[in-house]
Amino acid sequence: MCREFLPRTEPYPPIQTVTLGDIAALPALIHARLHECAGSSCPEQNHTAKSKLYANYLCGSADVRPLMSQRSLPGTPVTHKHLPIDLRTSMDGKYKEIAEELLARSLTDSDMRCAPYEFPEESPIEQLEEKRHRLERQISQDVKLEPEILLRAKQDFMKIDSAVPFTDLVDAAKCVVKALFIREKYMALSLQTFYKTTGRSLQELSQRPPDIDAYEDLHESPVDSDMSVHAPVSETHPYEGQDMKNLPPDAGYSCKMVDGVIHVYTAQNPMDKSTELDLPYPDLQEYIADMNVMMALIINGPVKSFCYRRLQYLSSKFQMHVLLNEMKELAAQKKVPHRDFYNIRKVDTHIHASSCMNQKHLLRFIKSSMKKYPDEIVRMQGGRGQTMMEVFENMNLTAYDLSVDTLDMHADRNTFHRFDKFNSKYNPIGESILREIFIKTDNHIHGKYFGHIVKEVMSDLEESKYQNAELRLSIYGRSMDEWDKLALWAVSHSVYSDNVRWLVQIPRLFDVYRTKQQLSNFQQMLENIFLPLFEVTINPSSHPQLHLLLQHVVGFDSVDDESKPEHHVFNLDSPSPARWCDDDNPPYSYYLYYMYVNMTVLNHLRSRRRGFNTFVLRPHCGEAGPIHHLVSGFMLSENISHGLLLRKAPVLQYLYYLAQVGIAMSPLSNNSLFLSYHRNPLPEYLSRGLMVSLSTDDPLQFHFTKVSGGGARRSCLRTRFSLFSSFQSKSHWLGPDYTKEGPISNDIRRTNVPDIRVGYRYETLCEELHLITQAIRTQELDRIEEEDGLSFTSSQPTR
């Protein structure tokens, strides 16, 4: 029976088990009980009890205690070959072959009825019979090899209609753990965050010494629990009154891009390789090998079955939790004075700066600008300047003629699966000239109007007090001076707010620039994007405005239409960036890898050598297109945006849950582009425990009231997740203990999320992690005991 969570005023006790009568659990307690049974005086009772216990494990109904909360944190992940546990599976040695076959199919079979990574809702009878026969054959083979206890357990298990044999369950657990180790390695290497509870489970499994400082927030100061929930406001504007002579000194390093990755040298001459700084990053061979492993895992039959069943179980368990605890959670929320959904802190973690205003706001601003600056020259045409009034006269429009309908910027049903038409909606009245004037940073007036309207949006956020945003600005990689122009725009127009942080989005448009002869190869694009960042990190005086801007940039995004076909498979035979001179666009994983490795080197340079802030990777991922986008996102990104395709890939969805990868979802945006609103998987993701937050994406195109359903507690929980995925002031917004695990991390006075709900989420995640780790421990214990038995037998004297 599922234990009910009761609201408490005293410190929350250690989390105990929540199980249903027919749900999966772990073999840790099984072994303890088996050893207890071994001392029983009745052999027949021994065999019967042990047999039933193993059968319960195989069908998933044993009652096992989950992991307990600890402060220990995972250290730097190690490669699998150094782990004391055996993660070998039946697929070892076949990863490359399986992955390449799947990638090749993704290029040709875009309309497959059932992709190999999906789990069919209705399995044909022939498939079920085949699985049953396979299980029977395995049991008959195990008669000579396994003890009577395990044999009886498997025979009992046959009476239950299950399609996953015991060895396949262990294989599935190994595959899941192997994937988590891969993500942990890439997160630690790039100085991004890996979820603490998951990291602790992996650290205990691999028997690594804990690294207490591994994932602490470096820029957060402790806050007293009775302190104001308002974050401190900047007393001075960070861009005004700055003495550029007081910038950090020049480090004296030099840098150069080699094979798509920037290398840093202590000497001014980068040709001397002996002076290269040790700034680690994963090489291409390692990344491709890990990518092949991940691609092979998501189409493995037993792993798919295992993950699908666990996800179904999580959904059912949440429904049971709601039935038992909904009224108690509501009562806990009512006890909190003042706080409700409307006055808790919220962060929009996925919103584009060029469309951060709604249509009515933009309309008012355009009309106001026409009245205030009619004679200002806003663009050049044919060698002469054009004033604001002349621009609108050429369109036969006056301020009186303009309306929201005239702007025609709302995404409608005509944009569904038409990303080209959606992009055209950024043009007011269908005129790209007005887009250039009003919502671009790089134009004849140096982004003056765009700066003003963004500052008005910031002022609205500050006035609301509880709303914050992470706006995305674009760097295209067409020229080396784009960063300086962007920084000059932000600093000269004082575009800053305590309620806003920046992300930099990089459109995947190399093919467009190459066709226009703006770039000669892909490495040139990478140099234009990353070299200025290394130069300003080494010597802030070389780009003073950029140095100021980067203090408020939190990460990078990769954007474009994911549904565009990809004509190349990324592998070791792919051309290096310097040799990618084709007009074809590199695949998604190619873009993401080279963004990741350069960001990783940059983070180590900024953190270890200069003491500056670091960046994270948070791309658009899984909105459409091939499934390997989500594989790359899982390996390389701290958080992602959209993640719609996870609904089709149970293995990846389960991995995203276990690793608690943040997913910023935008149902209204998806409704106009790729997936109708009623089919959006956000409610399903949330009920299963994925770390989902709600975002607006493009208010200019989609601004309507977001009605996602789920009640106040689920809305507050999504808001709490958005704070975890965001940029600042978490101690004030979430509570002083937010870095801890379990209900103790929650402060309902600030988040309006009941401790009962946080406790349920934590306990359920611990159970799932315990399931996979203990399955591996159990198999390791069996292997050790078997080896000890063989050694004992071989040491007996022969006659």
N, C-alpha and C positions, 0 to 999 in steps of 0.2 A: 504494500500500500504506500502511496506517495505521502511523505511527511509534509505537513503544512508548516509554512514559515510564519512565525509570530513576530509582530513588531516589537522591538526592544529598545529600551533607553540606555541600558548598560552595554559595555563592549560586547560585540557579537561573538558567540562561542565558535569553536572550530566547526567547519562545515562537515556535516555528516551526509550519509548516502540518501539520495532520492531515487527509488527504483519503482518500476511498474511490474506487474506480475509476469509479463512476457517480454521484458526488454533485456538488451544485452548488458553484460557486465564483464568483469575481468577475472583472470585465473590466479591472481596473487593469493587471495584467501583460499582458493581451491587447494593449492599446495599445502598450506598450513593445515587445512582440514584433512587432506590426504595423510599427512604425517601423524595427525591425531588418530585417524582411523587405523593406521598401521599398528598401533598399540592395542587395538581391541582384541578381546579374547575369542571372538566369534569370526572365523575366517570367512564364512559365507556372508555374514553381515558386512564384513569389511569390503568384499568384492562388490556387493550390491550397492553399498553407500558410495564407494569410489566411482563405480560405473555411472550412477545417476548424477554424481557431481560433475564428472567430465561431460556427460550429455547436456546438463544444464549450461555448462560453459559454451559448448558448441552451438547451442541454439540461442544463447544469450540471455540467461535468466538467473545468474548467480548474484548474490548480494555481496558486494565487495566495497570496502572502504576506499574513498578517493584519496588523492594526494593532500597533504596538509600544507597550510600556508607557511611559507618561509621567506626570509629576506634575501636568501642567496640568489645570485644572478648568474646567468651563463657567461662564460668567458668567451674568448675568441674561438669561433668554431674551428674544428680540425677536419681534415679530409677523412673520408670514410675508412681509408686503409689503416689509419692510426687508432680507430675506435676499438675498445676492448670487446665489443659485441660483434656478432656475425650478422651482417645485413645482406648476405648473398641470397639471391632469389633464383627462381627457375628461368628468369629472363636474362641473367648475366651473360654477357658476350653477344647478346642480340640487340642491344639498345640502338646501335647505329642503323642496323638494317630495318628495324621496326619504325624508328623515327623517320627515316628517309621515305619509307613507303607511305606513311601517313601524310607527310608534307607534300609528297607528289600527288597524292589523291586530293589534297585540299586545293591544288592548283587546277585540277580537271573536273572533279566531281562536286561542284559547288551546289548542285541540286540533289544531293543524295537523300533518299527518303529517311534513312537512319544512319547518321555518321558513326564511325567506329568508337568514338568516345562517349556516345549517348547510351542510356540504359532504356531499352524498349519497355513501354508500360505493360504491354501484353506479350509475354514470351510464348512462342508457338509450342504446342504440346511436344513436338519432336525434340525441341531443345531441352525441355524439362526431362524427358525420358533419357536423352543422351547424358545429361548430367547425373541422373540417378544411376544409370549403368556404370558411369565412370566412378561414382562413389562406391558401388558394389565391387567393382574390380579392385579398387584401392584397398578395401577392407579385406578382400580375399588374399591380396598380396601381403598385407600387414600381419596375417595370422602367424607367420613364421618369424616375423621381425620384431613384433611389439608385445609387451606384456598383456596378460589377460585383462587387466583393468581397462586399458585403453581400447582394447578390442570390444569389450562389452559396452563401453561408452559409445563407440561408433555404431554398434548395432542398435543401441537405444536411440541414437541420433537418427538412424534410418527411419524410425517410426514417425519422426517429425518431418514434415514436408519442407526440407531445406535443400538448397542447391549448392552449398559451399562446403566442401570437405575441410577437415581439420587442417591439413597441410596448406590448403589454399588460404585459410584464415591467417595462419602465421605468415605466409607469403605476403598477404595484403597488408598486414601490420608492418612488416619490414619495408614494403614499398612506401607506405605513408610516412614512416619515420625517416627513410632515406630522403624523401622530398623535403621534409621539414629541415633536415640537416643542410640540404642544399640552400634553402632560403636563408637559414641562419648564417651560413658562411658569407653569402653575398651582402646581407645587411650589415654584419659586423665589419666586413672589409671596407664598405663605403661609409661607415660611421652613421648609418641610418638605424632606426629603432626596430628591434625585434621584440615581439610581445613577451612580457616578463614571465607570465605563468607557463607559457609553452617553452620558453628558453630554459626555465628551471627544470622542467620534466626531461628535456633533452640532456641537460647537464648531469642530472642524476643517472640517466641511462648510460651515458658515456663515461661516467665516473671521473669527470673533469673537476679540478678544484674550482670553486666559485670565484668569479671576478666581481667584486662588490661594485666597482665603478663602471661596469660594462655599459649599462643603458640608463644611467642617471641623467636627468635634465641639468645641463651645466649652467643655464642662465636663470634658473628659478631659485628664489630665496624663500625660506620657510615663512609661513604665515600663521599667526595665532588663530585658533578656531573661532574666537569671538571678534576677530578683526573684521573691518568692513569688507563686504563682498565686492566693493568697487576697486578695480585695479588703479594703481597710482597714475595720474595724468602727467604727461610731460610738461614741465614748467616752461621750457623754451622750445621753439621750433627747431627741429634738427637740421634744417637747411638754411636757416637765417642766422646771420652773425657769425658764421664759421670762418675761422682763420685758417686758410689753406696752408699756411706755413707750419702749423702745429700738427700736421698729419704724421702718422707713424713713419719711421725712417725707411730708406731703401735697404732691402736685404742684400742687394748685390748679386742676385741670382740671374741666370739667363734661362730661356726655354725655347724648345723647338718641337714641332710635331713630327713624329716618325711613325709611319704606318697607321695613321689615324689616331694616335695617342700622344699627348703632349708629355715630354720629358723635361725635367728641371735639373739644371747644373749649377754648382756652386761657383764656377768660373764664368767670366763674361763670354768666353768662347765655348759655344755648345758643341763644338767638334771634339772636345776632349771628353770621351766617355768615362774616364776614370773619375771625373768630378760629379757624376750624376748622383742626385739625391735618391735615397731609398724611399720612394713613394709607391706603395704596393697597389696592384690592381690585378684582376684575373685575366690571364692571357686568352687569346682566341681559342686555342685548343681546349683549354679547361672549360670555357663557356659552352662550346659546341658539344663536348662530352656530357656535361650536365644537362644541356638542352635535350640531347638524345635520350638520356635517362628519363627525364620528365615526360617527353612525348610517348615513350614506350609505356610508362605507368598509366597514363590516362586512357589507354585502349586495352589494358589487360583485363580479361573477363572477370576473374575472381576479385580483383581490386574494385572494378566497377560495381559488382554485386555487393561487396562489403560496404562501400561508401554510400551506395544508394539506400541500403537498409538502415545504415546509421542516420542518414538524413531523414528518412521516413520516421524513424524512432524519435529524433529530436523534435519533429513537428508534432507528433502525438504527445510527447512528454510536455511540450509547452501548452497544448490544449488542456491537459490534465492540471497543470500548474494554474492556469487561469481559472478553471472551475473551482479549485480548492482555495485559491488565495486572492481572487479579484477583489472581494469586499474588504479584506484586510489591507490590501494595498491602497484602496481608495480611502479607507479610514486613516491610514498613515499620512496620506497627502493632505487630508483635511485638517490634521493636527498642526500643520506647518503654517504659521501666520504669514500673510502677505504674499507668499510665493505661489505662483501658478505658471502655466505654460507661457503666458505672455510676458512675464517679467523674470524669466531665467535667461542666462546668457546663451546666445545662439551665434554660431559661425557658419556663414555660407562658404563652404570649402571648395566650391566649383562654380565660379562666375567669371565671365569674361568682361574686362573693363570696357571694351568698345560697345557692349550692350548691357551695361550695369544699370542703366536708367530705364524706366518704362516709356511707352510711346507718348503718353500725355506729357511727361516731363520733357522729353526731347522736343515735342511740338512747342511747348511754352518757351523753351530756351531758343529755338530757331526764330520764333516771332520776336522775342525780346532782342535778339542779336540784330535782326533786320531793322529794328527801330533805333537801337543804340549805335550801331556801326554801319550805317548805309554806305558811307563813302570810303570805308577801309578797303585797301587792296588785299584780296584774300587768295588770289591765284594769278599765275602768269599764263598767257595764251598768245602764241604768235609773237613773242618778244615784248608784249605790253601787258601791263597789269589790269586785272579785272576787279571792280569793286563788288561788294556784297549786293548792292542794288542791281548792278548790271548782270550778275549771275542769275538772279531771279527774273529779271526782265527778259533775258534770253529764253527762259522757260515759260514766259507769259503767265507768271504767277505773282500774286501779291500776298501780304501777310493775311489778309482777309480770306483768301482762297484756301489757305492751308487748314487741314483737319487731320484727325487720326486716320480717317479713311483715305485721305489723299496721300499721307505718308506711305501707307501700304507696306508696313514692316512686320505685320503679324504673320507668323508661320501658320498656314492653313493646310487643308487636306492635299493641296497641290504639291506640297513639299515632301510628302510621304515617299520614302525611298528615292528622293531626288535631292541629293546634297547640293547639286549645282544651283537648283532653284532656291534652296534654303540660303546659300551664301549670297544670292542676289537680294535677299530680303534685308541685308545690311545697308542697302542703298536707299536713302529717303527718296520717295517719289520715283523710285527706279533710276535715280541719277547717281552715278558713281562720283560725280563732281561734289555733290553735297556730302557724301561719305568722306571724301578726302578733306573737306573743309571742317566738318564738325566732329568726326570721330576718328581722326588720325593724329598721331604725335609728330609725324615727319611731313610737314607741308610748308607752304610759303610763309605762313604766320607762326611757324614753329609750334603747332599744336595748341595755340592759345585758347580756342573755343572748347576743344576737348578737355583741356586742363580745367577750365571753368566749370563745365558740367560735371566732371568727376568730383570736383571739390563740393559741388552742391549735393551730390549723392553722399559724400562723406559727411557733410553737415547734417543730412537727414539721419544717418546712422548714429551720429553723436547725440542728436536730439532724442532719438528713441532710447538711447542709453544701453539697451540690452542686445542690440544687433551689431554684428561684426562681419567682415567679409575678407576674403583673400582674392583680390582681383588679379586677372591674368593680362599681362602685357606681352606684345609680340616682338620677338627677334627672329628675323628671317634667314640670316646667314648669307645675304647677297653681297655685303660689303663689310669692311673691317670697322667702319665708323658708326655702325648702328647702335652699339652700346653707348657711345659718347652722346649721340643725339637723344637717345631715350633718357639718359641721366640728366642731360641739360634741360630737357622738357620738365622732368619732375622737380629739379632744384630751382630752375628759374621761375616756374609758376607756383612753387611751394605746394606741390601736390602731396600732402601728407596728412594722416590722421591716426590717432591712437587706436581707432577701431578698424584699421585696414592694414593688411600686409600684402606684398606683391608675390606672385608667381610669374615666371617667364615661360611663355609657351613658344615652342619651336614648330612651325608648320612643316609637314613632310612634303615639301614642294620642290625638291631638287630637280625633278624632271621638267618642271615648268621653267626654272631658271636656266637649266642646261639647254633647253630648246631655244630660249631667247639669247643664248650665248653670254649670259651673265656670269656663269661659272664654267670652269674647264673640267673639274673633277669633284668628287664628293669630299675629298680632303680639304679643298679650298673652302667649302661650306663649313666644315668643322673648325677650321682655323679662324674663320670670321666670327664664329660663335664663341669659341673658348679662349683663343689667344689673348684678347683684351682682358678677360677675367684673370688669367695668370699674370699678366703684366701689372694690373692694378693691385693684385695681391702681393707681388714682389716689391713694387714701388707705388704706393698710393698716390704720390704726387704726379705720376704720369697720367692718371685719369682721376682728378680730385672729385669731380661730381659723381663719377661712377662709384668711387669708394663710399661716398655718403649714401647713394642709392642702395648698394648691396647690403648695407646694414639692416635694411627692411625687406629684403628678398628672402623668401624661405625655401624656394625650390624651383624645379623645372618641370614643364609639362610638354608632352608631344601630342600634337593635334593634327587632324585631317580626317577625311572620309575613310573609315576603316573598311568599308565595303568595296573599295576599289580593288580590282583583281591584281594579284601579285604574280609576276612572271619569273620569279627567281627564288630558289630555295637557298637559305643561308647555311653554308657549311664551310669546311676548310678549303674547298676549291673556289669559293667566292672571291672575286677580285678585291684587293685591298682598296681602301678609300682613294689612294693616289691613282689607282688604275681603273677606278669606276668612272669611265668617261661616256658611258652609254646614255641615250635619252630616256631609258627606262628608269623608273624610280626604284631605289633599293627597298627590300622588304621591311616590314615593321620591325622585326627582331634585329635587323642590321642597324636601323636608326637607334633603337633602344640600347643596344650593346655599346655603341660608340658614344652615346650620350652618357651612359652609366660609367664607363671606364674613365672618361675625361673628368666627370664630376667626382669620381672616387679619388683620382690623383689630386684634383683641386681641393677637395675636403681635407686630405692629409696635409697639403701645403698650408692651408688656411688655419687648421686647428693645431697641428703639431709644431709648425715653424713660425706662425705669425700670431696665433691666438685670436683669430677672427671667427665670425660665425660660419657655420657650414650649411650645406644645402641638401635637399631630399629630392627624390624622383617620384612624381605623381602624375603619370600620363593618363590621357584618355585611353581606355583599354576595355575590350570586350563589348563595345557598343554594337558592332557588326563584324563581318569578315571571318577569317579562319580562327580556329581555336588556339593556335600557337601564340596569338597575341596575349592571351591570358596566361599562357605558360611563361612567356617573357616577363609579363607584369608580376607574376608571382615570384620569380627569381630575383628581379632587379629593383622593384619599386616598393617604397614604403607604403603608399596608398595608391588607389586607382580611382578613376571616374567612370561611371556607368556599370560595367560588369554584367550586362544583360545576358551574355552567352553562357554565364555560369549555370543558368537554368538547364542547359542542355548537357553539361559535363559534370556528372555527380562526383567524380574523383577530384576535380579542381575545386568544386564548390565545398567539398568536405575539407580540402587542404586550406582554402581561404578561411574557413571557419576555425580550424585548429590553430592557424597562425594569426587569427584575428587581424587580417589585412583590412584596413579601412576602405570602404567603398562609398563614394559620394554618388548618389543616384538622383536622377532628374526625370520623374515619370512624365511630366508634361512635355519636356523636350523630346523624350522617346516617342511620345504619342504622335508628335508631328513628323517624326523622321523614320523610325524603324519598328516600333512596337506599340500597338494600341493600348490605351490606358488600362483597360480591364484585364489585359494579359500581363501586365508588368509584374515581375517577380519580387518587388520590394517587400510586400507583406510576408511572403513565404520566406525570404532571406531573413527577415527580422525575427520571425517565429522560430527559426532554426538556430538563431544565435549569431549570425554573421554581424560584423561591425559595420552597420549601415547608417549613413546620415542622409538627410534630405537637402538637396541643393537646387538652385534656380537655373543654373547654366546661362541662359540668355533672357533676362527679364524683358528686354526690348521686343523679343519675338514671342515669348510665352507668358507674359505677365497676366496670370489669372490667379485666383485664390487656389492654393495647393490643398486639395482635399485628399489626403492619402489614407485616411481611416486609421483604426487601431486604438482610438481612445487616448486619454491624456497621458497615461503611463508610457505607452509606446512612443508618443510624440516627445515626451521628456527624455526617454531613453535615447532616441535618435539624436536629440539635441546634445545629450551628454557625449555620445560618440563623436559628434562634430567637434566638440571641444577637445577631445583626446587627439583628434587628427589635425588640430589647428596649431596656432603659432605662439601664443603668449598668455600670460596671466592665469595659468591653470590653477595655481594655488589659491587665487582669489575666487575664481569661478567654480571650481570643483571641490575645494576644501584642502586643508593642509596635508592630508594623508592620501592624496589622490594617487601617489606613486605606489602605494601598497596594494596588496591583492585582497580580493574578497570584499564583503560588506564594509569592512573598516575603512576602505578607500572612499566610501561615499559619504557625503554630507547633504542630507535631504533638505536642509535649510537653504542650500545654494542651488541644488540640481532639481529638486522636486521629484526625484526618483526614489521610490521606497527601497529601504534596505532589503526587503523581502525579494524584490526583483533582482537587485544586484547579487544577492546571495544565491539565488537560483541560477543565474547566468554563470557565476563563478564555479559553483558546485558541478553543474552540468559539464562545463569545459574540463574540469579536473577529472571527471569520470571518463570522458572520451580520451583524454591524454593517458590516463591510467590503463585504459583498455588496450591501446596499441603498444605502450611500453612494457606492460606486464606480460603481454602475449610473447614478446621477444625474450623477456627475462625467463619466462617459463620454459620456452624452447631451449634457451641456453642452459638452464638448470638440468633439463632432461639430457642434453648432449653431454654435459660434464659428468652426470651420474653414469651415463652409458659408457663413457670413456674410462671412468674409474672402475666400473665393473669389468670391462675388458682387460684393463691393466691387472686387476686382482686375479682374474682367471688365468692370464698368461703367466703370472708369477707362481702359480701352484706347481709343486714338483710333479713331474711326469713319472709314470710307472712303466 
